[in-house]
Amino acid sequence: MARDEVMPLVTKALTTEVDELIKQELLNMAALCGQKAKKKKGKKKKKKGKKKKAKKIKLPGGKLIYDMTDYDILKELISN
């Protein structure tokens, strides 16, 4: 009977303690990797920006390939 009364309290205490230890380990790992802890920031306002244009490649024949993906360019190179 005593075991049934004490067991939920002990389990809850162990769970909170283990959670704290896991959080501490994660912070230590992040510090070892050189990452800074994430800080909560306020919401930023979205700025209306200009649409990005496709970059023109400054190569001979760049006008022909500026809208092609890297994979398409590679296929064309191999076929030639």
mmCIF file of the N, C-alpha and C atoms, coordinates in Angstrom:
data_MODEL
# 
_entry.id   MODEL 
# 
loop_
_atom_site.group_PDB 
_atom_site.id 
_atom_site.type_symbol 
_atom_site.label_atom_id 
_atom_site.label_alt_id 
_atom_site.label_comp_id 
_atom_site.label_asym_id 
_atom_site.label_entity_id 
_atom_site.label_seq_id 
_atom_site.pdbx_PDB_ins_code 
_atom_site.Cartn_x 
_atom_site.Cartn_y 
_atom_site.Cartn_z 
_atom_site.occupancy 
_atom_site.B_iso_or_equiv 
_atom_site.pdbx_formal_charge 
_atom_site.auth_seq_id 
_atom_site.auth_comp_id 
_atom_site.auth_asym_id 
_atom_site.auth_atom_id 
_atom_site.pdbx_PDB_model_num 
ATOM 1   N N  . MET A 1 1  ? 0.817  -1.193 0.000   1.00 0.00 ? 1  MET A N  1 
ATOM 2   C CA . MET A 1 1  ? 0.000  0.000  0.000   1.00 0.00 ? 1  MET A CA 1 
ATOM 3   C C  . MET A 1 1  ? 0.861  1.256  0.000   1.00 0.00 ? 1  MET A C  1 
ATOM 4   N N  . ALA A 1 2  ? 1.914  1.223  0.782   1.00 0.00 ? 2  ALA A N  1 
ATOM 5   C CA . ALA A 1 2  ? 2.797  2.388  0.843   1.00 0.00 ? 2  ALA A CA 1 
ATOM 6   C C  . ALA A 1 2  ? 3.467  2.616  -0.509  1.00 0.00 ? 2  ALA A C  1 
ATOM 7   N N  . ARG A 1 3  ? 3.805  1.518  -1.175  1.00 0.00 ? 3  ARG A N  1 
ATOM 8   C CA . ARG A 1 3  ? 4.453  1.622  -2.471  1.00 0.00 ? 3  ARG A CA 1 
ATOM 9   C C  . ARG A 1 3  ? 3.511  2.289  -3.482  1.00 0.00 ? 3  ARG A C  1 
ATOM 10  N N  . ASP A 1 4  ? 2.247  1.944  -3.462  1.00 0.00 ? 4  ASP A N  1 
ATOM 11  C CA . ASP A 1 4  ? 1.280  2.533  -4.378  1.00 0.00 ? 4  ASP A CA 1 
ATOM 12  C C  . ASP A 1 4  ? 1.101  4.026  -4.129  1.00 0.00 ? 4  ASP A C  1 
ATOM 13  N N  . GLU A 1 5  ? 1.231  4.466  -2.897  1.00 0.00 ? 5  GLU A N  1 
ATOM 14  C CA . GLU A 1 5  ? 1.070  5.881  -2.576  1.00 0.00 ? 5  GLU A CA 1 
ATOM 15  C C  . GLU A 1 5  ? 2.297  6.700  -2.969  1.00 0.00 ? 5  GLU A C  1 
ATOM 16  N N  . VAL A 1 6  ? 3.477  6.128  -2.812  1.00 0.00 ? 6  VAL A N  1 
ATOM 17  C CA . VAL A 1 6  ? 4.718  6.870  -3.029  1.00 0.00 ? 6  VAL A CA 1 
ATOM 18  C C  . VAL A 1 6  ? 5.169  6.833  -4.495  1.00 0.00 ? 6  VAL A C  1 
ATOM 19  N N  . MET A 1 7  ? 4.845  5.751  -5.209  1.00 0.00 ? 7  MET A N  1 
ATOM 20  C CA . MET A 1 7  ? 5.346  5.550  -6.572  1.00 0.00 ? 7  MET A CA 1 
ATOM 21  C C  . MET A 1 7  ? 5.004  6.702  -7.526  1.00 0.00 ? 7  MET A C  1 
ATOM 22  N N  . PRO A 1 8  ? 3.779  7.225  -7.595  1.00 0.00 ? 8  PRO A N  1 
ATOM 23  C CA . PRO A 1 8  ? 3.499  8.340  -8.516  1.00 0.00 ? 8  PRO A CA 1 
ATOM 24  C C  . PRO A 1 8  ? 4.318  9.587  -8.202  1.00 0.00 ? 8  PRO A C  1 
ATOM 25  N N  . LEU A 1 9  ? 4.549  9.881  -6.945  1.00 0.00 ? 9  LEU A N  1 
ATOM 26  C CA . LEU A 1 9  ? 5.341  11.056 -6.569  1.00 0.00 ? 9  LEU A CA 1 
ATOM 27  C C  . LEU A 1 9  ? 6.793  10.892 -7.006  1.00 0.00 ? 9  LEU A C  1 
ATOM 28  N N  . VAL A 1 10 ? 7.323  9.697  -6.805  1.00 0.00 ? 10 VAL A N  1 
ATOM 29  C CA . VAL A 1 10 ? 8.715  9.434  -7.188  1.00 0.00 ? 10 VAL A CA 1 
ATOM 30  C C  . VAL A 1 10 ? 8.866  9.479  -8.698  1.00 0.00 ? 10 VAL A C  1 
ATOM 31  N N  . THR A 1 11 ? 7.912  8.918  -9.433  1.00 0.00 ? 11 THR A N  1 
ATOM 32  C CA . THR A 1 11 ? 7.989  8.932  -10.890 1.00 0.00 ? 11 THR A CA 1 
ATOM 33  C C  . THR A 1 11 ? 7.946  10.357 -11.426 1.00 0.00 ? 11 THR A C  1 
ATOM 34  N N  . LYS A 1 12 ? 7.088  11.166 -10.868 1.00 0.00 ? 12 LYS A N  1 
ATOM 35  C CA . LYS A 1 12 ? 6.977  12.560 -11.305 1.00 0.00 ? 12 LYS A CA 1 
ATOM 36  C C  . LYS A 1 12 ? 8.270  13.317 -11.027 1.00 0.00 ? 12 LYS A C  1 
ATOM 37  N N  . ALA A 1 13 ? 8.855  13.109 -9.852  1.00 0.00 ? 13 ALA A N  1 
ATOM 38  C CA . ALA A 1 13 ? 10.106 13.777 -9.502  1.00 0.00 ? 13 ALA A CA 1 
ATOM 39  C C  . ALA A 1 13 ? 11.239 13.335 -10.428 1.00 0.00 ? 13 ALA A C  1 
ATOM 40  N N  . LEU A 1 14 ? 11.299 12.044 -10.711 1.00 0.00 ? 14 LEU A N  1 
ATOM 41  C CA . LEU A 1 14 ? 12.339 11.538 -11.612 1.00 0.00 ? 14 LEU A CA 1 
ATOM 42  C C  . LEU A 1 14 ? 12.163 12.081 -13.026 1.00 0.00 ? 14 LEU A C  1 
ATOM 43  N N  . THR A 1 15 ? 10.947 12.167 -13.474 1.00 0.00 ? 15 THR A N  1 
ATOM 44  C CA . THR A 1 15 ? 10.690 12.681 -14.818 1.00 0.00 ? 15 THR A CA 1 
ATOM 45  C C  . THR A 1 15 ? 11.153 14.122 -14.958 1.00 0.00 ? 15 THR A C  1 
ATOM 46  N N  . THR A 1 16 ? 10.831 14.948 -13.996 1.00 0.00 ? 16 THR A N  1 
ATOM 47  C CA . THR A 1 16 ? 11.263 16.349 -14.070 1.00 0.00 ? 16 THR A CA 1 
ATOM 48  C C  . THR A 1 16 ? 12.778 16.462 -13.982 1.00 0.00 ? 16 THR A C  1 
ATOM 49  N N  . GLU A 1 17 ? 13.395 15.649 -13.151 1.00 0.00 ? 17 GLU A N  1 
ATOM 50  C CA . GLU A 1 17 ? 14.853 15.695 -13.008 1.00 0.00 ? 17 GLU A CA 1 
ATOM 51  C C  . GLU A 1 17 ? 15.541 15.256 -14.298 1.00 0.00 ? 17 GLU A C  1 
ATOM 52  N N  . VAL A 1 18 ? 15.025 14.197 -14.911 1.00 0.00 ? 18 VAL A N  1 
ATOM 53  C CA . VAL A 1 18 ? 15.612 13.706 -16.160 1.00 0.00 ? 18 VAL A CA 1 
ATOM 54  C C  . VAL A 1 18 ? 15.427 14.731 -17.270 1.00 0.00 ? 18 VAL A C  1 
ATOM 55  N N  . ASP A 1 19 ? 14.272 15.381 -17.331 1.00 0.00 ? 19 ASP A N  1 
ATOM 56  C CA . ASP A 1 19 ? 14.043 16.416 -18.334 1.00 0.00 ? 19 ASP A CA 1 
ATOM 57  C C  . ASP A 1 19 ? 15.041 17.555 -18.189 1.00 0.00 ? 19 ASP A C  1 
ATOM 58  N N  . GLU A 1 20 ? 15.305 17.980 -16.977 1.00 0.00 ? 20 GLU A N  1 
ATOM 59  C CA . GLU A 1 20 ? 16.271 19.051 -16.734 1.00 0.00 ? 20 GLU A CA 1 
ATOM 60  C C  . GLU A 1 20 ? 17.677 18.615 -17.151 1.00 0.00 ? 20 GLU A C  1 
ATOM 61  N N  . LEU A 1 21 ? 18.034 17.382 -16.852 1.00 0.00 ? 21 LEU A N  1 
ATOM 62  C CA . LEU A 1 21 ? 19.359 16.885 -17.239 1.00 0.00 ? 21 LEU A CA 1 
ATOM 63  C C  . LEU A 1 21 ? 19.503 16.809 -18.756 1.00 0.00 ? 21 LEU A C  1 
ATOM 64  N N  . ILE A 1 22 ? 18.452 16.406 -19.428 1.00 0.00 ? 22 ILE A N  1 
ATOM 65  C CA . ILE A 1 22 ? 18.501 16.332 -20.894 1.00 0.00 ? 22 ILE A CA 1 
ATOM 66  C C  . ILE A 1 22 ? 18.658 17.728 -21.486 1.00 0.00 ? 22 ILE A C  1 
ATOM 67  N N  . LYS A 1 23 ? 17.934 18.701 -20.966 1.00 0.00 ? 23 LYS A N  1 
ATOM 68  C CA . LYS A 1 23 ? 18.064 20.085 -21.446 1.00 0.00 ? 23 LYS A CA 1 
ATOM 69  C C  . LYS A 1 23 ? 19.487 20.595 -21.236 1.00 0.00 ? 23 LYS A C  1 
ATOM 70  N N  . GLN A 1 24 ? 20.065 20.274 -20.090 1.00 0.00 ? 24 GLN A N  1 
ATOM 71  C CA . GLN A 1 24 ? 21.430 20.701 -19.785 1.00 0.00 ? 24 GLN A CA 1 
ATOM 72  C C  . GLN A 1 24 ? 22.424 20.067 -20.752 1.00 0.00 ? 24 GLN A C  1 
ATOM 73  N N  . GLU A 1 25 ? 22.235 18.776 -21.054 1.00 0.00 ? 25 GLU A N  1 
ATOM 74  C CA . GLU A 1 25 ? 23.122 18.085 -21.991 1.00 0.00 ? 25 GLU A CA 1 
ATOM 75  C C  . GLU A 1 25 ? 23.014 18.689 -23.387 1.00 0.00 ? 25 GLU A C  1 
ATOM 76  N N  . LEU A 1 26 ? 21.807 19.014 -23.811 1.00 0.00 ? 26 LEU A N  1 
ATOM 77  C CA . LEU A 1 26 ? 21.634 19.626 -25.125 1.00 0.00 ? 26 LEU A CA 1 
ATOM 78  C C  . LEU A 1 26 ? 22.335 20.976 -25.210 1.00 0.00 ? 26 LEU A C  1 
ATOM 79  N N  . LEU A 1 27 ? 22.247 21.748 -24.154 1.00 0.00 ? 27 LEU A N  1 
ATOM 80  C CA . LEU A 1 27 ? 22.950 23.035 -24.137 1.00 0.00 ? 27 LEU A CA 1 
ATOM 81  C C  . LEU A 1 27 ? 24.457 22.834 -24.177 1.00 0.00 ? 27 LEU A C  1 
ATOM 82  N N  . ASN A 1 28 ? 24.947 21.829 -23.469 1.00 0.00 ? 28 ASN A N  1 
ATOM 83  C CA . ASN A 1 28 ? 26.384 21.540 -23.487 1.00 0.00 ? 28 ASN A CA 1 
ATOM 84  C C  . ASN A 1 28 ? 26.837 21.102 -24.873 1.00 0.00 ? 28 ASN A C  1 
ATOM 85  N N  . MET A 1 29 ? 26.042 20.257 -25.531 1.00 0.00 ? 29 MET A N  1 
ATOM 86  C CA . MET A 1 29 ? 26.395 19.813 -26.880 1.00 0.00 ? 29 MET A CA 1 
ATOM 87  C C  . MET A 1 29 ? 26.415 20.983 -27.851 1.00 0.00 ? 29 MET A C  1 
ATOM 88  N N  . ALA A 1 30 ? 25.443 21.860 -27.733 1.00 0.00 ? 30 ALA A N  1 
ATOM 89  C CA . ALA A 1 30 ? 25.390 23.019 -28.614 1.00 0.00 ? 30 ALA A CA 1 
ATOM 90  C C  . ALA A 1 30 ? 26.595 23.921 -28.380 1.00 0.00 ? 30 ALA A C  1 
ATOM 91  N N  . ALA A 1 31 ? 27.015 24.057 -27.127 1.00 0.00 ? 31 ALA A N  1 
ATOM 92  C CA . ALA A 1 31 ? 28.183 24.885 -26.819 1.00 0.00 ? 31 ALA A CA 1 
ATOM 93  C C  . ALA A 1 31 ? 29.448 24.257 -27.394 1.00 0.00 ? 31 ALA A C  1 
ATOM 94  N N  . LEU A 1 32 ? 29.549 22.948 -27.358 1.00 0.00 ? 32 LEU A N  1 
ATOM 95  C CA . LEU A 1 32 ? 30.719 22.267 -27.907 1.00 0.00 ? 32 LEU A CA 1 
ATOM 96  C C  . LEU A 1 32 ? 30.783 22.410 -29.423 1.00 0.00 ? 32 LEU A C  1 
ATOM 97  N N  . CYS A 1 33 ? 29.624 22.426 -30.063 1.00 0.00 ? 33 CYS A N  1 
ATOM 98  C CA . CYS A 1 33 ? 29.583 22.556 -31.521 1.00 0.00 ? 33 CYS A CA 1 
ATOM 99  C C  . CYS A 1 33 ? 29.800 24.000 -31.962 1.00 0.00 ? 33 CYS A C  1 
ATOM 100 N N  . GLY A 1 34 ? 29.745 24.912 -31.041 1.00 0.00 ? 34 GLY A N  1 
ATOM 101 C CA . GLY A 1 34 ? 29.956 26.312 -31.381 1.00 0.00 ? 34 GLY A CA 1 
ATOM 102 C C  . GLY A 1 34 ? 28.675 27.025 -31.751 1.00 0.00 ? 34 GLY A C  1 
ATOM 103 N N  . GLN A 1 35 ? 27.551 26.435 -31.503 1.00 0.00 ? 35 GLN A N  1 
ATOM 104 C CA . GLN A 1 35 ? 26.283 27.081 -31.806 1.00 0.00 ? 35 GLN A CA 1 
ATOM 105 C C  . GLN A 1 35 ? 25.827 27.876 -30.600 1.00 0.00 ? 35 GLN A C  1 
ATOM 106 N N  . LYS A 1 36 ? 25.267 29.012 -30.876 1.00 0.00 ? 36 LYS A N  1 
ATOM 107 C CA . LYS A 1 36 ? 24.736 29.830 -29.789 1.00 0.00 ? 36 LYS A CA 1 
ATOM 108 C C  . LYS A 1 36 ? 23.331 29.368 -29.480 1.00 0.00 ? 36 LYS A C  1 
ATOM 109 N N  . ALA A 1 37 ? 22.926 29.549 -28.255 1.00 0.00 ? 37 ALA A N  1 
ATOM 110 C CA . ALA A 1 37 ? 21.568 29.196 -27.856 1.00 0.00 ? 37 ALA A CA 1 
ATOM 111 C C  . ALA A 1 37 ? 20.596 30.129 -28.563 1.00 0.00 ? 37 ALA A C  1 
ATOM 112 N N  . LYS A 1 38 ? 19.481 29.582 -28.990 1.00 0.00 ? 38 LYS A N  1 
ATOM 113 C CA . LYS A 1 38 ? 18.495 30.391 -29.686 1.00 0.00 ? 38 LYS A CA 1 
ATOM 114 C C  . LYS A 1 38 ? 17.780 31.281 -28.689 1.00 0.00 ? 38 LYS A C  1 
ATOM 115 N N  . LYS A 1 39 ? 17.689 32.532 -29.047 1.00 0.00 ? 39 LYS A N  1 
ATOM 116 C CA . LYS A 1 39 ? 16.975 33.476 -28.201 1.00 0.00 ? 39 LYS A CA 1 
ATOM 117 C C  . LYS A 1 39 ? 15.667 33.822 -28.878 1.00 0.00 ? 39 LYS A C  1 
ATOM 118 N N  . LYS A 1 40 ? 14.651 33.996 -28.072 1.00 0.00 ? 40 LYS A N  1 
ATOM 119 C CA . LYS A 1 40 ? 13.366 34.370 -28.619 1.00 0.00 ? 40 LYS A CA 1 
ATOM 120 C C  . LYS A 1 40 ? 13.392 35.845 -28.983 1.00 0.00 ? 40 LYS A C  1 
ATOM 121 N N  . LYS A 1 41 ? 12.952 36.124 -30.174 1.00 0.00 ? 41 LYS A N  1 
ATOM 122 C CA . LYS A 1 41 ? 12.915 37.505 -30.643 1.00 0.00 ? 41 LYS A CA 1 
ATOM 123 C C  . LYS A 1 41 ? 11.473 37.867 -30.950 1.00 0.00 ? 41 LYS A C  1 
ATOM 124 N N  . GLY A 1 42 ? 11.228 39.132 -30.953 1.00 0.00 ? 42 GLY A N  1 
ATOM 125 C CA . GLY A 1 42 ? 9.897  39.615 -31.297 1.00 0.00 ? 42 GLY A CA 1 
ATOM 126 C C  . GLY A 1 42 ? 9.634  39.398 -32.770 1.00 0.00 ? 42 GLY A C  1 
ATOM 127 N N  . LYS A 1 43 ? 8.389  39.492 -33.141 1.00 0.00 ? 43 LYS A N  1 
ATOM 128 C CA . LYS A 1 43 ? 8.029  39.290 -34.538 1.00 0.00 ? 43 LYS A CA 1 
ATOM 129 C C  . LYS A 1 43 ? 8.541  40.462 -35.366 1.00 0.00 ? 43 LYS A C  1 
ATOM 130 N N  . LYS A 1 44 ? 9.101  40.125 -36.516 1.00 0.00 ? 44 LYS A N  1 
ATOM 131 C CA . LYS A 1 44 ? 9.593  41.154 -37.419 1.00 0.00 ? 44 LYS A CA 1 
ATOM 132 C C  . LYS A 1 44 ? 8.514  41.459 -38.447 1.00 0.00 ? 44 LYS A C  1 
ATOM 133 N N  . LYS A 1 45 ? 8.472  42.692 -38.858 1.00 0.00 ? 45 LYS A N  1 
ATOM 134 C CA . LYS A 1 45 ? 7.521  43.083 -39.880 1.00 0.00 ? 45 LYS A CA 1 
ATOM 135 C C  . LYS A 1 45 ? 8.058  42.679 -41.238 1.00 0.00 ? 45 LYS A C  1 
ATOM 136 N N  . LYS A 1 46 ? 7.179  42.185 -42.070 1.00 0.00 ? 46 LYS A N  1 
ATOM 137 C CA . LYS A 1 46 ? 7.585  41.788 -43.410 1.00 0.00 ? 46 LYS A CA 1 
ATOM 138 C C  . LYS A 1 46 ? 7.700  43.030 -44.280 1.00 0.00 ? 46 LYS A C  1 
ATOM 139 N N  . LYS A 1 47 ? 8.787  43.085 -45.025 1.00 0.00 ? 47 LYS A N  1 
ATOM 140 C CA . LYS A 1 47 ? 8.987  44.199 -45.932 1.00 0.00 ? 47 LYS A CA 1 
ATOM 141 C C  . LYS A 1 47 ? 8.572  43.765 -47.331 1.00 0.00 ? 47 LYS A C  1 
ATOM 142 N N  . LYS A 1 48 ? 7.991  44.683 -48.034 1.00 0.00 ? 48 LYS A N  1 
ATOM 143 C CA . LYS A 1 48 ? 7.644  44.389 -49.409 1.00 0.00 ? 48 LYS A CA 1 
ATOM 144 C C  . LYS A 1 48 ? 8.907  44.533 -50.244 1.00 0.00 ? 48 LYS A C  1 
ATOM 145 N N  . GLY A 1 49 ? 9.299  43.456 -50.870 1.00 0.00 ? 49 GLY A N  1 
ATOM 146 C CA . GLY A 1 49 ? 10.528 43.484 -51.642 1.00 0.00 ? 49 GLY A CA 1 
ATOM 147 C C  . GLY A 1 49 ? 10.258 43.299 -53.122 1.00 0.00 ? 49 GLY A C  1 
ATOM 148 N N  . LYS A 1 50 ? 11.274 43.550 -53.873 1.00 0.00 ? 50 LYS A N  1 
ATOM 149 C CA . LYS A 1 50 ? 11.183 43.364 -55.308 1.00 0.00 ? 50 LYS A CA 1 
ATOM 150 C C  . LYS A 1 50 ? 11.349 41.884 -55.613 1.00 0.00 ? 50 LYS A C  1 
ATOM 151 N N  . LYS A 1 51 ? 10.744 41.461 -56.681 1.00 0.00 ? 51 LYS A N  1 
ATOM 152 C CA . LYS A 1 51 ? 10.886 40.071 -57.093 1.00 0.00 ? 51 LYS A CA 1 
ATOM 153 C C  . LYS A 1 51 ? 12.289 39.869 -57.646 1.00 0.00 ? 51 LYS A C  1 
ATOM 154 N N  . LYS A 1 52 ? 12.863 38.722 -57.289 1.00 0.00 ? 52 LYS A N  1 
ATOM 155 C CA . LYS A 1 52 ? 14.213 38.429 -57.759 1.00 0.00 ? 52 LYS A CA 1 
ATOM 156 C C  . LYS A 1 52 ? 14.166 37.946 -59.201 1.00 0.00 ? 52 LYS A C  1 
ATOM 157 N N  . LYS A 1 53 ? 15.081 38.437 -59.984 1.00 0.00 ? 53 LYS A N  1 
ATOM 158 C CA . LYS A 1 53 ? 15.193 38.009 -61.370 1.00 0.00 ? 53 LYS A CA 1 
ATOM 159 C C  . LYS A 1 53 ? 16.225 36.899 -61.451 1.00 0.00 ? 53 LYS A C  1 
ATOM 160 N N  . ALA A 1 54 ? 16.111 36.085 -62.463 1.00 0.00 ? 54 ALA A N  1 
ATOM 161 C CA . ALA A 1 54 ? 17.083 35.022 -62.663 1.00 0.00 ? 54 ALA A CA 1 
ATOM 162 C C  . ALA A 1 54 ? 18.429 35.651 -62.990 1.00 0.00 ? 54 ALA A C  1 
ATOM 163 N N  . LYS A 1 55 ? 19.465 35.098 -62.391 1.00 0.00 ? 55 LYS A N  1 
ATOM 164 C CA . LYS A 1 55 ? 20.803 35.634 -62.629 1.00 0.00 ? 55 LYS A CA 1 
ATOM 165 C C  . LYS A 1 55 ? 21.248 35.292 -64.044 1.00 0.00 ? 55 LYS A C  1 
ATOM 166 N N  . LYS A 1 56 ? 21.775 36.266 -64.707 1.00 0.00 ? 56 LYS A N  1 
ATOM 167 C CA . LYS A 1 56 ? 22.318 36.019 -66.038 1.00 0.00 ? 56 LYS A CA 1 
ATOM 168 C C  . LYS A 1 56 ? 23.759 35.561 -65.879 1.00 0.00 ? 56 LYS A C  1 
ATOM 169 N N  . ILE A 1 57 ? 24.067 34.504 -66.572 1.00 0.00 ? 57 ILE A N  1 
ATOM 170 C CA . ILE A 1 57 ? 25.407 33.944 -66.488 1.00 0.00 ? 57 ILE A CA 1 
ATOM 171 C C  . ILE A 1 57 ? 26.287 34.667 -67.493 1.00 0.00 ? 57 ILE A C  1 
ATOM 172 N N  . LYS A 1 58 ? 27.401 35.184 -67.032 1.00 0.00 ? 58 LYS A N  1 
ATOM 173 C CA . LYS A 1 58 ? 28.298 35.932 -67.899 1.00 0.00 ? 58 LYS A CA 1 
ATOM 174 C C  . LYS A 1 58 ? 29.326 34.980 -68.494 1.00 0.00 ? 58 LYS A C  1 
ATOM 175 N N  . LEU A 1 59 ? 28.857 34.178 -69.414 1.00 0.00 ? 59 LEU A N  1 
ATOM 176 C CA . LEU A 1 59 ? 29.702 33.240 -70.134 1.00 0.00 ? 59 LEU A CA 1 
ATOM 177 C C  . LEU A 1 59 ? 29.316 33.296 -71.611 1.00 0.00 ? 59 LEU A C  1 
ATOM 178 N N  . PRO A 1 60 ? 30.211 32.844 -72.464 1.00 0.00 ? 60 PRO A N  1 
ATOM 179 C CA . PRO A 1 60 ? 29.794 32.735 -73.860 1.00 0.00 ? 60 PRO A CA 1 
ATOM 180 C C  . PRO A 1 60 ? 28.627 31.752 -73.950 1.00 0.00 ? 60 PRO A C  1 
ATOM 181 N N  . GLY A 1 61 ? 27.543 32.148 -74.516 1.00 0.00 ? 61 GLY A N  1 
ATOM 182 C CA . GLY A 1 61 ? 26.361 31.296 -74.596 1.00 0.00 ? 61 GLY A CA 1 
ATOM 183 C C  . GLY A 1 61 ? 25.539 31.329 -73.321 1.00 0.00 ? 61 GLY A C  1 
ATOM 184 N N  . GLY A 1 62 ? 25.806 32.252 -72.427 1.00 0.00 ? 62 GLY A N  1 
ATOM 185 C CA . GLY A 1 62 ? 25.084 32.350 -71.168 1.00 0.00 ? 62 GLY A CA 1 
ATOM 186 C C  . GLY A 1 62 ? 23.613 32.662 -71.353 1.00 0.00 ? 62 GLY A C  1 
ATOM 187 N N  . LYS A 1 63 ? 23.289 33.363 -72.441 1.00 0.00 ? 63 LYS A N  1 
ATOM 188 C CA . LYS A 1 63 ? 21.888 33.694 -72.714 1.00 0.00 ? 63 LYS A CA 1 
ATOM 189 C C  . LYS A 1 63 ? 21.073 32.434 -72.980 1.00 0.00 ? 63 LYS A C  1 
ATOM 190 N N  . LEU A 1 64 ? 21.747 31.406 -73.454 1.00 0.00 ? 64 LEU A N  1 
ATOM 191 C CA . LEU A 1 64 ? 21.043 30.168 -73.787 1.00 0.00 ? 64 LEU A CA 1 
ATOM 192 C C  . LEU A 1 64 ? 20.768 29.301 -72.568 1.00 0.00 ? 64 LEU A C  1 
ATOM 193 N N  . ILE A 1 65 ? 21.586 29.471 -71.523 1.00 0.00 ? 65 ILE A N  1 
ATOM 194 C CA . ILE A 1 65 ? 21.468 28.547 -70.392 1.00 0.00 ? 65 ILE A CA 1 
ATOM 195 C C  . ILE A 1 65 ? 21.020 29.201 -69.095 1.00 0.00 ? 65 ILE A C  1 
ATOM 196 N N  . TYR A 1 66 ? 20.704 30.481 -69.081 1.00 0.00 ? 66 TYR A N  1 
ATOM 197 C CA . TYR A 1 66 ? 20.403 31.133 -67.798 1.00 0.00 ? 66 TYR A CA 1 
ATOM 198 C C  . TYR A 1 66 ? 19.123 30.618 -67.162 1.00 0.00 ? 66 TYR A C  1 
ATOM 199 N N  . ASP A 1 67 ? 18.184 30.090 -67.963 1.00 0.00 ? 67 ASP A N  1 
ATOM 200 C CA . ASP A 1 67 ? 16.948 29.576 -67.395 1.00 0.00 ? 67 ASP A CA 1 
ATOM 201 C C  . ASP A 1 67 ? 16.974 28.066 -67.180 1.00 0.00 ? 67 ASP A C  1 
ATOM 202 N N  . MET A 1 68 ? 18.100 27.425 -67.456 1.00 0.00 ? 68 MET A N  1 
ATOM 203 C CA . MET A 1 68 ? 18.228 25.979 -67.293 1.00 0.00 ? 68 MET A CA 1 
ATOM 204 C C  . MET A 1 68 ? 18.723 25.656 -65.881 1.00 0.00 ? 68 MET A C  1 
ATOM 205 N N  . THR A 1 69 ? 18.318 24.497 -65.379 1.00 0.00 ? 69 THR A N  1 
ATOM 206 C CA . THR A 1 69 ? 18.820 24.054 -64.082 1.00 0.00 ? 69 THR A CA 1 
ATOM 207 C C  . THR A 1 69 ? 20.207 23.447 -64.270 1.00 0.00 ? 69 THR A C  1 
ATOM 208 N N  . ASP A 1 70 ? 20.889 23.229 -63.171 1.00 0.00 ? 70 ASP A N  1 
ATOM 209 C CA . ASP A 1 70 ? 22.225 22.645 -63.242 1.00 0.00 ? 70 ASP A CA 1 
ATOM 210 C C  . ASP A 1 70 ? 22.184 21.268 -63.886 1.00 0.00 ? 70 ASP A C  1 
ATOM 211 N N  . TYR A 1 71 ? 21.149 20.508 -63.574 1.00 0.00 ? 71 TYR A N  1 
ATOM 212 C CA . TYR A 1 71 ? 21.021 19.160 -64.115 1.00 0.00 ? 71 TYR A CA 1 
ATOM 213 C C  . TYR A 1 71 ? 20.841 19.193 -65.627 1.00 0.00 ? 71 TYR A C  1 
ATOM 214 N N  . ASP A 1 72 ? 20.026 20.142 -66.115 1.00 0.00 ? 72 ASP A N  1 
ATOM 215 C CA . ASP A 1 72 ? 19.810 20.261 -67.557 1.00 0.00 ? 72 ASP A CA 1 
ATOM 216 C C  . ASP A 1 72 ? 21.096 20.670 -68.268 1.00 0.00 ? 72 ASP A C  1 
ATOM 217 N N  . ILE A 1 73 ? 21.858 21.552 -67.682 1.00 0.00 ? 73 ILE A N  1 
ATOM 218 C CA . ILE A 1 73 ? 23.129 21.981 -68.260 1.00 0.00 ? 73 ILE A CA 1 
ATOM 219 C C  . ILE A 1 73 ? 24.097 20.811 -68.324 1.00 0.00 ? 73 ILE A C  1 
ATOM 220 N N  . LEU A 1 74 ? 24.123 19.999 -67.274 1.00 0.00 ? 74 LEU A N  1 
ATOM 221 C CA . LEU A 1 74 ? 24.997 18.835 -67.234 1.00 0.00 ? 74 LEU A CA 1 
ATOM 222 C C  . LEU A 1 74 ? 24.604 17.825 -68.305 1.00 0.00 ? 74 LEU A C  1 
ATOM 223 N N  . LYS A 1 75 ? 23.294 17.593 -68.503 1.00 0.00 ? 75 LYS A N  1 
ATOM 224 C CA . LYS A 1 75 ? 22.845 16.663 -69.542 1.00 0.00 ? 75 LYS A CA 1 
ATOM 225 C C  . LYS A 1 75 ? 23.273 17.156 -70.916 1.00 0.00 ? 75 LYS A C  1 
ATOM 226 N N  . GLU A 1 76 ? 23.129 18.444 -71.151 1.00 0.00 ? 76 GLU A N  1 
ATOM 227 C CA . GLU A 1 76 ? 23.510 19.024 -72.432 1.00 0.00 ? 76 GLU A CA 1 
ATOM 228 C C  . GLU A 1 76 ? 25.023 18.890 -72.662 1.00 0.00 ? 76 GLU A C  1 
ATOM 229 N N  . LEU A 1 77 ? 25.801 19.111 -71.627 1.00 0.00 ? 77 LEU A N  1 
ATOM 230 C CA . LEU A 1 77 ? 27.253 18.992 -71.719 1.00 0.00 ? 77 LEU A CA 1 
ATOM 231 C C  . LEU A 1 77 ? 27.657 17.563 -72.049 1.00 0.00 ? 77 LEU A C  1 
ATOM 232 N N  . ILE A 1 78 ? 27.023 16.601 -71.403 1.00 0.00 ? 78 ILE A N  1 
ATOM 233 C CA . ILE A 1 78 ? 27.366 15.197 -71.635 1.00 0.00 ? 78 ILE A CA 1 
ATOM 234 C C  . ILE A 1 78 ? 26.963 14.772 -73.037 1.00 0.00 ? 78 ILE A C  1 
ATOM 235 N N  . SER A 1 79 ? 25.809 15.232 -73.503 1.00 0.00 ? 79 SER A N  1 
ATOM 236 C CA . SER A 1 79 ? 25.373 14.856 -74.839 1.00 0.00 ? 79 SER A CA 1 
ATOM 237 C C  . SER A 1 79 ? 26.303 15.444 -75.910 1.00 0.00 ? 79 SER A C  1 
ATOM 238 N N  . ASN A 1 80 ? 26.876 16.602 -75.644 1.00 0.00 ? 80 ASN A N  1 
ATOM 239 C CA . ASN A 1 80 ? 27.800 17.201 -76.628 1.00 0.00 ? 80 ASN A CA 1 
ATOM 240 C C  . ASN A 1 80 ? 29.158 16.549 -76.511 1.00 0.00 ? 80 ASN A C  1 
# 
